[in-house]
Amino acid sequence: MTATASNRNFGKASAWVLLVIGIGLIVGLVLALTLPGPPAGPPGPGGGGPIPPRPLDGAMLVLSTVGIALLAALLVVYARTYRTTRAPFVLGLWVFLLALLAENVLSSPLLFTAFGVGPGGLGRFLTFGQALMCVALSIFLYLSLE
């Protein structure tokens, strides 16, 4: 591959990754600003009601949404690849990505909010995990589009 073809692929792959991240950020920010966050933990001492949500919960919601967008994009990329190659490895990778998407949806703050529970003291660790997942999925999507 020539240097100019490599530069074109770099630009195209980078643009798609940035587009997917941008879509995830916009949707995540809209959700974080419009939906109530999950409660931070169990009711306070003396039955005073749930502890109010922390700002970290909004960040976790945005990162979770970006991760879901990246996983959806990867599923599209590998569905196309499987359709053209019919390679069993690609089908296995697609099933793995589908399971990872299900795990990401099940650990999303949107689900916490829907059931009225919060991450408790694990919120900061879950947020850090979501951030690492977004970085890894961004690299994976970029390499998949190369």
C-alpha positions in Angstrom: 0.0 0.0 0.0 1.4 3.4 -0.9 1.8 6.2 1.6 -1.0 8.3 0.1 -3.4 5.3 0.2 -2.5 4.7 3.8 -3.1 8.4 4.7 -6.5 8.3 3.0 -7.5 5.2 5.0 -6.2 6.8 8.2 -8.4 9.9 7.6 -11.4 7.8 6.6 -11.1 5.5 9.6 -10.4 8.3 12.0 -13.4 10.3 10.7 -15.7 7.3 11.2 -14.4 6.7 14.8 -14.8 10.4 15.6 -18.3 10.4 14.2 -19.4 7.4 16.2 -17.9 8.9 19.4 -19.5 12.2 18.6 -22.9 10.6 18.2 -22.5 8.7 21.5 -21.4 11.9 23.3 -24.4 13.9 22.0 -26.9 11.2 22.9 -25.3 10.6 26.2 -25.2 14.3 27.1 -28.9 14.7 26.1 -29.8 11.7 28.3 -27.7 12.9 31.2 -29.3 16.3 31.1 -32.9 15.3 30.6 -33.3 12.0 32.6 -33.0 11.8 36.3 -29.9 9.9 37.4 -30.0 6.8 39.5 -30.0 7.1 43.2 -26.5 7.0 44.6 -27.3 4.3 47.1 -29.7 2.9 49.7 -31.9 5.2 51.8 -30.0 7.4 54.2 -29.9 6.9 58.0 -33.3 7.2 59.7 -35.2 6.5 56.5 -34.5 10.0 55.1 -34.9 8.9 51.5 -32.3 8.0 48.9 -29.0 9.7 48.7 -29.0 12.2 45.8 -27.1 11.3 42.6 -23.5 12.4 42.2 -22.0 14.2 39.2 -20.0 11.1 38.4 -23.3 9.3 37.5 -23.7 11.7 34.5 -20.2 10.9 33.3 -20.9 7.2 33.6 -24.1 7.6 31.6 -22.3 9.5 28.8 -19.4 7.0 28.7 -21.9 4.1 28.7 -23.7 5.6 25.7 -20.5 6.2 23.8 -19.6 2.5 24.5 -22.9 1.3 23.2 -22.5 3.5 20.1 -19.0 2.0 19.5 -20.2 -1.5 19.9 -23.1 -0.9 17.5 -20.7 0.4 14.9 -18.4 -2.6 15.4 -21.4 -5.0 15.0 -22.2 -3.3 11.7 -18.5 -3.5 10.5 -18.3 -7.2 11.3 -21.7 -8.0 9.9 -20.5 -6.6 6.6 -17.3 -8.5 6.9 -19.1 -11.8 7.6 -21.5 -11.2 4.7 -18.6 -10.9 2.3 -16.2 -13.5 3.7 -18.5 -16.1 5.5 -15.5 -16.7 7.8 -16.5 -18.5 11.0 -14.0 -16.5 13.0 -15.8 -13.3 12.1 -19.2 -14.8 13.1 -17.7 -15.7 16.5 -16.4 -12.2 16.8 -19.8 -10.8 16.0 -21.4 -13.0 18.7 -18.8 -11.9 21.2 -19.5 -8.2 20.3 -23.2 -8.8 20.7 -22.6 -10.3 24.2 -20.4 -7.3 25.1 -23.1 -5.0 23.9 -25.7 -6.8 26.1 -23.3 -6.5 29.1 -22.8 -2.8 28.5 -26.6 -2.2 28.3 -27.2 -4.2 31.5 -24.6 -2.2 33.4 -25.8 1.1 32.0 -27.0 3.8 34.4 -30.2 3.9 32.3 -31.0 0.5 33.6 -30.1 1.6 37.2 -32.6 4.5 36.8 -35.3 2.3 35.4 -35.2 0.0 38.4 -34.6 2.7 40.9 -31.3 1.5 42.2 -27.9 3.0 42.0 -24.3 1.8 41.7 -23.7 2.6 45.4 -20.0 2.9 46.2 -19.0 1.2 43.0 -19.9 4.2 40.8 -16.4 5.6 40.5 -15.0 2.2 39.6 -17.8 1.5 37.0 -17.1 5.0 35.5 -13.4 4.2 35.2 -14.2 0.8 33.6 -16.5 2.5 31.1 -13.7 5.0 30.2 -11.2 2.2 29.6 -13.8 0.3 27.6 -14.4 3.4 25.4 -10.7 3.8 24.7 -10.3 0.1 23.9 -13.4 0.0 21.6 -12.3 3.2 19.8 -9.0 1.6 19.0 -10.7 -1.6 18.0 -13.1 0.2 15.7 -10.3 2.2 14.1 -8.2 -0.9 13.5 -11.3 -2.7 12.1 -11.9 0.1 9.6 -8.3 0.2 8.4 
